[in-house]
Amino acid sequence: MEQLEVRKSIEDILASDKAGVMATVKGNKPHVRYMTFYNEDLVLYTPTSKDTDKAEELAENPHTHILIGYDGEGYGDSYVDYAGTVTIKEDTELKNKLWNDHMAVWFSGPEDPNLIILQIEPTQIRLMNNKGDSPITLEL
């Protein structure tokens, strides 16, 4: 599979599947949780509160690992295996861009001072279980 095809498959998964599992490090051990992701190009964004374990964990160790796309229908389901480095963003423009009504459960609006955005820059992205193929790494 050519790199353009791999990238297209990865972008399709990122566009259609918003929920994923995000791992951080807590006390030198993995800590995982489900998150909702938005993407622009291959950069991921996810909203969270300043007052969460993940914000504290990422301030200490900005490395993360994310799985997106597996929907549980079978062993051949394609998904994205995404390793990246997180930057905590607080800029108003980004908060406004990502804001949606579902976030109102946790935040009063995009101006809520507890709302932060985690920006995840990829260090490695792999396409997994693509039609039974071995994992394919996208060259970044």
Secondary structure, DSSP 4 states (H G I P E B T S, - for coil): --HHHHHHHHHHHHHH--EEEEEEEETTEEEEEEEE-EEETTEEEEEEETTSHHHHHHHH--EEEEEE---SS-TT--EEEEEEEEEEE--HHHHHHH--GGGGGT-SSTT-TTEEEEEEEEEEEEEESGGGPPPEEEP-
